Every structure is written in structure tokens, then in C-alpha cells.
């Protein structure tokens, strides 16, 4: 059976995976890009934006694991866009197609969890956004069917990752702890007491100041 993975999921020292007040201009709210600067600075991150150069050390070794072997992604509506409520009530915002431009970096089917399903959106490069109202296990069944023999990535945001952890559906998870304090936003670890009893955890520190946590579910 295909594995369920989380990659390059960044949090602050106080556990926030996104800041307060996301908008179209600021997907991570008051956090800005601070949680993800480490990834943007790597060779993988720069190549993803069509830029040369970038670091090739520990951070890059983790960042470049994002894509290989992934056949489908599951994300929350908040990762797709900042809107809430029925799509038909959003006016011109209902035409929003995500923050990633015409060719998103996923190149797979992407299942967006929302209480307001809508028709799928086909993008360049093989990305197709499917908007579904489903519990974690139902969404995972759909994603696994779409992924075939490949793995499923849980892309976030923090609420979605928490839901899949609570349902014990994640096999491996990479969390990058960034040395900043956000103070407000949405935290990853709320309600996850005892998580360490279900996972083997390895820690690797990078010269950049990032601490990489690798969680592998115990058999």
C-alpha cells in the first residue's frame, strides 16, 4: 500500500505553521515568508522558481525529498486560498486558481478538503485540483486510488496535518523547526499529546539554524 507522507512542513519555535490573518497578498499572514526562507535558499528551492544557485547542504537534502514518489496530494482549503464560505458567494474571487500560477508545483491530482465542493480545475503540468467534502480516511482512499503505486503527500495546512495525525493516517513526516517566534496564528501540535509514542523521531540540525525533525510511524 502507498505511504502517506508530509514533507518540508515548517513551524516556528512556538509551534505555529502559519501566521495570523492570511490574505491573497500574504498566504501565511503576519509570518510572511519567514517560515520558508530556509527552503527558498536551497538549490531545490531556487530551481523550483527557475533560479540558479542555492545551498547544497543539509537543508537542500531535506527539501529535495518533496517530489519523488508522490502520486497525489491532499490539502486544506486554506492552503489553496484565503477565501471561506460558498464559492458562489465570492464574486470574482471564485475564479481563484491558487497561489502557484498556471503551472503549480504538484504535477499530480490534488484533493482540496472543503465543506463547499466545486468542479475540478485542471492546470498545466498535470495538476488537477479536486474540491471534496470528505473525512480524512475518505479523502485518503480517493487520493490513493489516484496515486496508483505512488505515495500520497499531506500538504497542509496545520489543521489538515493535525486531522490526519489524529486519525493515525500518516506514515512519515518531516517538520522543519525555524528559529523564529510568531506568537499567533495556527499551531501544528495542539491536541497531539503522546504523539512521540507512535513515531520514531530523529533530529538533524543545520548550520542555517533549522532543526529537521523526521517522524517515522512505528510498526
C-alpha positions in Angstrom: 0.0 0.0 0.0 1.2 3.5 -0.8 2.7 5.5 2.1 1.3 8.8 3.5 3.9 11.5 3.8 4.4 15.0 5.0 7.4 17.0 3.6 9.0 20.4 4.3 6.4 21.4 6.8 7.8 24.4 8.6 6.9 25.6 12.1 8.2 28.3 14.4 9.8 27.6 17.7 6.4 28.2 19.4 4.8 25.7 17.1 2.9 27.9 14.6 2.8 26.7 11.0 1.1 29.8 9.7 0.7 33.4 11.0 -2.5 35.3 11.8 -4.6 36.9 9.0 -3.8 35.1 5.7 -4.7 37.2 2.6 -4.2 36.9 -1.1 -1.1 39.0 -0.8 0.2 37.2 2.3 -0.7 33.5 2.3 0.9 32.9 5.7 -0.5 36.0 7.3 1.8 38.1 9.5 4.5 35.3 9.3 5.2 36.4 5.7 7.8 34.1 4.1 9.9 33.7 7.3 8.9 30.1 7.8 10.1 29.1 4.3 13.1 31.2 3.7 15.3 28.2 4.5 13.8 26.2 1.6 13.9 29.1 -0.8 17.6 29.4 -0.2 18.4 25.8 -1.2 19.3 24.6 -4.7 16.0 22.7 -4.8 14.0 25.8 -3.8 15.7 28.1 -6.3 15.3 25.6 -9.1 11.6 25.4 -8.3 11.4 29.1 -9.1 13.5 28.9 -12.2 16.6 30.4 -10.5 20.2 29.1 -10.4 22.4 28.5 -7.4 21.3 27.8 -3.9 22.7 25.8 -1.0 23.5 22.1 -1.3 23.8 21.1 2.3 21.5 19.6 4.9 18.6 21.9 4.1 18.7 21.0 0.4 18.9 17.3 1.2 15.6 17.5 3.1 13.9 20.0 0.7 14.5 17.9 -2.4 12.6 14.9 -1.0 9.4 16.9 -1.6 8.6 15.5 -5.1 9.9 12.0 -5.8 7.5 9.1 -5.4 4.4 11.3 -4.9 1.3 10.5 -6.9 -1.4 12.7 -5.3 -1.7 15.4 -2.6 -4.3 16.3 0.0 -4.5 19.9 1.2 -7.0 22.0 3.1 -8.9 24.9 1.5 -6.8 27.3 3.5 -3.7 26.2 1.6 -5.5 26.7 -1.7 -6.7 30.2 -0.9 -7.8 32.5 1.9 -11.5 32.5 1.0 -14.2 30.9 3.2 -17.8 30.2 2.6 -19.7 29.1 -0.6 -17.8 29.7 -3.8 -20.8 31.2 -5.5 -20.9 34.0 -2.8 -17.3 35.0 -3.5 -17.8 37.1 -6.7 -14.7 37.3 -8.8 -12.7 35.5 -6.1 -14.4 32.3 -7.0 -12.2 32.3 -10.1 -9.1 32.0 -7.9 -6.9 29.1 -9.1 -4.3 29.1 -6.3 -1.1 31.0 -5.4 1.1 29.0 -7.7 0.3 30.4 -11.2 -0.7 28.4 -14.3 1.7 25.5 -13.6 1.6 24.6 -9.9 4.5 22.6 -8.4 2.4 19.5 -7.6 2.0 17.8 -11.1 -0.4 15.3 -9.7 -4.1 15.2 -8.7 -4.6 17.4 -5.6 -7.6 16.9 -3.4 -8.7 20.1 -1.6 -10.8 19.4 1.5 -13.6 21.9 1.8 -17.2 22.0 3.1 -18.1 23.6 -0.3 -17.3 21.2 -3.2 -17.0 22.7 -6.7 -16.0 21.5 -10.1 -12.4 20.4 -10.6 -9.8 22.8 -12.0 -7.2 21.4 -14.5 -3.9 23.2 -14.6 -0.7 23.0 -16.6 1.8 20.3 -15.8 -0.6 17.6 -14.7 -2.0 19.3 -11.6 -5.8 18.9 -11.2 -7.5 20.4 -8.2 -10.5 18.3 -6.9 -12.6 20.0 -4.3 -14.2 17.5 -2.0 -16.1 17.4 1.3 -14.7 14.3 3.0 -13.3 12.9 6.2 -9.5 12.1 6.3 -10.0 8.4 5.6 -12.4 9.0 2.7 -10.0 11.6 1.2 -7.1 9.3 1.5 -9.0 6.5 -0.2 -9.6 8.8 -3.2 -6.0 10.1 -3.2 -4.6 6.5 -3.1 -6.8 5.5 -6.0 -5.5 8.5 -8.0 -1.9 7.9 -6.9 -1.7 4.3 -8.0 1.5 2.7 -6.7 2.9 6.1 -5.7 2.7 7.8 -2.3 0.2 10.4 -1.0 1.5 13.7 0.3 -0.4 15.6 3.0 0.4 19.2 2.1 -1.2 21.1 4.9 -2.1 23.5 6.4 -1.6 22.7 10.0 -5.3 21.8 10.7 -5.2 19.2 7.9 -2.0 17.7 9.1 -3.4 17.5 12.7 -6.5 15.8 11.4 -4.5 13.1 9.7 -2.3 12.7 12.7 -5.3 12.3 14.9 -6.7 9.7 12.6 -3.3 7.9 12.6 -3.0 8.0 8.9 0.5 9.5 8.4 3.4 7.1 7.9 6.3 9.6 7.8 6.6 13.4 8.4 9.4 15.9 8.0 9.0 19.1 10.1 11.4 21.9 9.8 11.6 24.0 13.0 12.6 27.6 12.1 14.3 29.7 14.9 11.6 32.4 15.0 8.7 33.2 17.4 5.4 34.0 15.8 3.2 34.3 18.9 -0.1 33.9 17.0 -1.5 32.0 14.1 -2.4 28.3 13.8 -0.3 25.8 15.6 0.6 22.3 14.5 0.9 20.4 17.8 -2.4 21.3 19.5 -4.2 18.2 20.7 -1.3 15.9 19.8 -0.2 14.9 23.2 1.6 11.5 23.2 2.5 11.7 19.5 6.0 10.5 20.3 4.6 7.2 21.4 3.5 6.4 17.9 6.6 7.6 16.0 10.3 7.1 16.0 11.8 10.7 15.9 15.2 11.7 14.5 16.6 15.2 14.8 19.2 16.8 12.5 20.5 20.4 13.0 21.5 22.5 10.1 24.1 25.4 10.1 21.3 27.6 8.9 19.7 27.3 12.3 16.9 25.0 11.1 16.2 21.8 13.1 14.8 19.0 10.9 12.5 16.5 12.7 11.8 13.2 11.0 8.9 11.2 12.3 8.5 7.5 11.2 5.4 5.6 12.3 6.2 2.6 14.5 5.0 -0.7 13.1 
